[in-house]
Amino acid sequence: MIKLKKIHKKFEDKVIFENFSLEIEEGKITCILGPSGIGKTTLLKLISGLTKVDYGIITGLTDKKCSFIFQEPRLIPWLTAHANVDYVLKDVYPDISYRDSIIRHYLMMVGLSDNMNSLPDTLSGGMKQRLSIARAFAYPSDILLMDEPFNSLNINLKMSVMESFKRLWSESDKTVIFITHDIDEAVLLSNTLHIFDENPARIIFSKTIAPDIMNRSMNDERLIKIKNDIMQNL
């Protein structure tokens, strides 16, 4: 369990977190919903260690590695799809042939086996984001931090990329912390979701979602009810 205990964090005169506590179950997907500027991205930075807390403690992170998926794919433009994944793995797996087998597996899982020698500029928006997801899962991290990774995609691309994400997560043991503004994304992808309000950030609504992530549909009456509950609390 990752635990944030009585966290305090401010930037200049703006208090982001004050006496804030949160528990995140390992091996599950936890989603954070809330308005812009409330501290959701700061939460990810605190968990990753990129930003330090002013007061309070975070436990459950000892020896854990983090990987990231952002709203923009953040690919290296002069490297092929294969080389983009290889770039984050070369210091982890010295054996080239073993590394290649890992890269090919993850590119296959996101439907990019035929594009491994393509440069990012030749890929569609959905393909670029699937590549960034493959790269994040290929890296042997314990925690995956996702900051609105589907926000820039149209609805058809979004559903395709989300399916790729679910397939990869189902075969991993990664703990995922997922930020979104999209209620459907939160309902379809999370095991537990929290709604943040400001200011400073506080949790005003939490929900554990029971149905299996791999087989969820927004036509499910249970998920429709959960969506309605979320809308009433936003």
C-alpha positions as CSV (number, residue, x, y, z in Angstrom):
1,M,0.0,0.0,0.0
2,I,1.2,3.5,-0.9
3,K,0.3,5.9,1.8
4,L,0.4,9.7,1.8
5,K,0.1,10.8,5.5
6,K,-0.8,14.4,6.4
7,I,1.0,15.8,3.4
8,H,1.6,19.6,3.1
9,K,2.8,21.2,-0.1
10,K,2.7,24.8,-1.3
11,F,4.2,26.8,-4.2
12,E,4.9,30.4,-3.1
13,D,1.6,31.6,-1.5
14,K,-0.6,28.8,-3.0
15,V,-1.3,25.9,-0.7
16,I,-1.8,22.7,-2.8
17,F,-2.1,20.1,-0.1
18,E,-2.7,20.7,3.6
19,N,-2.9,17.8,6.1
20,F,-3.8,15.6,3.1
21,S,-3.9,11.8,3.3
22,L,-4.5,9.1,0.7
23,E,-4.0,5.3,0.4
24,I,-3.3,3.7,-3.0
25,E,-3.7,0.0,-3.4
26,E,-0.8,-1.7,-5.1
27,G,-1.4,-3.6,-8.3
28,K,-4.6,-1.7,-9.0
29,I,-5.6,1.4,-11.0
30,T,-6.5,4.4,-9.0
31,C,-8.0,7.4,-10.8
32,I,-8.0,11.0,-9.7
33,L,-10.7,13.3,-11.0
34,G,-11.0,17.0,-10.4
35,P,-10.7,20.5,-11.9
36,S,-7.5,21.9,-13.5
37,G,-5.0,23.4,-11.1
38,I,-6.2,21.5,-8.1
39,G,-3.0,19.5,-7.5
40,K,-3.5,16.3,-9.5
41,T,-0.2,16.6,-11.4
42,T,1.6,17.7,-8.2
43,L,0.3,14.5,-6.6
44,L,2.0,12.4,-9.3
45,K,5.3,14.4,-8.9
46,L,5.2,13.8,-5.1
47,I,4.8,10.1,-5.6
48,S,7.5,9.9,-8.2
49,G,9.9,12.0,-6.1
50,L,10.2,14.7,-8.7
51,T,8.7,17.1,-6.1
52,K,9.3,16.9,-2.4
53,V,6.7,17.3,0.3
54,D,7.1,20.2,2.7
55,Y,5.7,18.2,5.6
56,G,4.2,14.8,6.0
57,I,5.4,11.4,4.8
58,I,4.8,9.1,1.9
59,T,5.4,5.4,2.6
60,G,5.3,2.3,0.4
61,L,7.7,3.7,-2.3
62,T,11.0,2.2,-1.1
63,D,13.0,0.8,-4.1
64,K,10.0,1.3,-6.4
65,K,10.6,2.6,-9.9
66,C,8.1,4.9,-11.8
67,S,7.3,5.2,-15.5
68,F,5.1,7.9,-17.0
69,I,2.5,8.4,-19.8
70,F,1.7,12.0,-20.6
71,Q,-1.0,13.7,-22.6
72,E,1.6,14.1,-25.4
73,P,3.5,11.0,-26.4
74,R,6.9,12.6,-25.9
75,L,8.7,10.4,-28.4
76,I,12.2,11.0,-29.7
77,P,11.5,12.2,-33.3
78,W,14.7,10.9,-34.9
79,L,14.3,7.4,-33.5
80,T,12.1,4.6,-34.9
81,A,9.3,3.1,-32.9
82,H,11.6,0.2,-32.0
83,A,14.4,2.5,-31.0
84,N,12.1,4.7,-28.9
85,V,11.4,1.7,-26.7
86,D,15.0,0.6,-26.8
87,Y,16.1,4.0,-25.5
88,V,14.5,3.4,-22.1
89,L,15.6,-0.2,-21.8
90,K,19.3,-0.2,-22.9
91,D,20.6,0.6,-19.4
92,V,18.3,-2.0,-17.9
93,Y,18.8,-5.0,-20.1
94,P,22.4,-5.1,-21.6
95,D,21.7,-8.2,-23.7
96,I,20.6,-6.8,-27.1
97,S,18.7,-9.9,-28.2
98,Y,16.8,-10.1,-25.0
99,R,16.0,-6.4,-25.2
100,D,14.8,-6.9,-28.7
101,S,12.4,-9.7,-27.7
102,I,10.9,-7.4,-25.0
103,I,10.4,-4.5,-27.5
104,R,8.8,-6.7,-30.1
105,H,6.4,-8.2,-27.5
106,Y,5.2,-4.8,-26.4
107,L,4.9,-3.4,-29.9
108,M,2.9,-6.4,-30.8
109,M,0.6,-5.9,-27.8
110,V,-0.3,-2.4,-29.0
111,G,-0.7,-3.4,-32.7
112,L,2.6,-1.8,-33.9
113,S,4.5,-4.8,-35.1
114,D,4.4,-3.6,-38.7
115,N,5.6,-0.1,-37.7
116,M,8.6,-0.8,-35.5
117,N,10.9,0.8,-38.1
118,S,8.7,3.9,-38.6
119,L,9.6,7.3,-37.3
120,P,7.1,9.1,-35.0
121,D,6.2,11.7,-37.6
122,T,4.9,8.9,-39.9
123,L,2.5,7.6,-37.2
124,S,-1.0,8.7,-36.5
125,G,-1.9,10.3,-33.2
126,G,-3.3,7.1,-31.8
127,M,-0.3,5.1,-32.9
128,K,2.0,7.5,-31.2
129,Q,0.2,7.2,-28.0
130,R,0.1,3.4,-28.2
131,L,3.8,3.6,-28.7
132,S,4.2,5.7,-25.6
133,I,2.1,3.2,-23.7
134,A,4.2,0.3,-24.9
135,R,7.4,2.1,-23.9
136,A,6.0,2.8,-20.4
137,F,5.0,-0.8,-19.9
138,A,8.2,-2.2,-21.3
139,Y,10.2,-0.4,-18.7
140,P,10.4,-2.5,-15.6
141,S,8.6,0.0,-13.3
142,D,6.5,-0.8,-10.3
143,I,4.3,2.3,-10.6
144,L,2.8,3.8,-13.7
145,L,1.8,7.5,-13.5
146,M,-0.6,8.7,-16.2
147,D,-1.4,12.4,-16.7
148,E,-4.5,12.6,-19.0
149,P,-3.0,10.2,-21.6
150,F,-6.1,10.0,-23.7
151,N,-7.1,13.7,-23.7
152,S,-5.8,14.6,-27.1
153,L,-7.5,11.7,-29.0
154,N,-10.8,11.7,-30.7
155,I,-13.4,9.2,-29.4
156,N,-12.5,6.4,-31.9
157,L,-8.8,6.7,-31.3
158,K,-9.3,7.0,-27.6
159,M,-11.2,3.7,-27.4
160,S,-8.5,1.9,-29.4
161,V,-5.7,3.2,-27.3
162,M,-7.6,2.4,-24.1
163,E,-8.0,-1.2,-25.2
164,S,-4.2,-1.4,-25.8
165,F,-3.7,0.0,-22.3
166,K,-6.0,-2.6,-20.8
167,R,-4.3,-5.5,-22.5
168,L,-0.9,-4.4,-21.3
169,W,-2.0,-3.7,-17.8
170,S,-3.8,-7.1,-17.5
171,E,-0.5,-8.9,-18.0
172,S,1.4,-6.7,-15.6
173,D,1.5,-6.1,-11.9
174,K,2.0,-2.4,-12.1
175,T,0.3,0.0,-9.7
176,V,-1.4,2.7,-11.9
177,I,-2.3,6.2,-10.8
178,F,-4.3,7.9,-13.5
179,I,-5.4,11.5,-13.9
180,T,-8.3,12.4,-16.1
181,H,-11.1,14.9,-16.6
182,D,-13.2,12.4,-18.5
183,I,-15.8,10.5,-16.4
184,D,-16.1,7.7,-18.9
185,E,-12.4,7.0,-18.8
186,A,-12.4,7.0,-15.0
187,V,-15.3,4.5,-14.9
188,L,-14.0,2.2,-17.6
189,L,-10.4,2.0,-16.4
190,S,-10.2,2.4,-12.6
191,N,-10.5,0.0,-9.7
192,T,-10.8,3.0,-7.3
193,L,-11.5,6.6,-8.1
194,H,-11.3,9.8,-6.1
195,I,-12.7,13.2,-6.8
196,F,-10.6,16.1,-5.6
197,D,-12.0,19.5,-4.7
198,E,-10.0,22.7,-3.8
199,N,-8.5,24.6,-2.2
200,P,-6.3,23.1,-0.8
201,A,-7.0,19.8,-2.4
202,R,-9.3,17.4,-0.5
203,I,-11.1,14.2,-1.4
204,I,-14.9,14.8,-1.6
205,F,-16.0,11.4,-3.2
206,S,-14.4,8.0,-3.5
207,K,-15.7,4.9,-5.2
208,T,-14.5,1.3,-5.7
209,I,-15.7,-0.2,-9.0
210,A,-16.3,-3.9,-9.0
211,P,-16.8,-5.1,-12.6
212,D,-13.7,-6.6,-14.3
213,I,-11.8,-3.8,-16.2
214,M,-11.3,-5.9,-19.3
215,N,-15.1,-6.4,-19.9
216,R,-16.5,-3.1,-19.0
217,S,-19.0,-1.2,-21.1
218,M,-20.8,2.1,-20.5
219,N,-24.0,0.2,-21.4
220,D,-23.7,-1.6,-18.0
221,E,-26.4,-0.3,-15.7
222,R,-24.0,-0.5,-12.7
223,L,-21.4,1.7,-14.4
224,I,-24.2,4.1,-15.5
225,K,-25.2,4.5,-11.9
226,I,-21.6,5.1,-10.8
227,K,-21.2,7.7,-13.6
228,N,-24.3,9.5,-12.3
229,D,-23.0,9.5,-8.8
230,I,-19.7,11.0,-10.0
231,M,-21.5,13.7,-11.9
232,Q,-23.5,14.7,-8.8
233,N,-20.2,15.2,-7.0
234,L,-18.2,17.2,-9.6
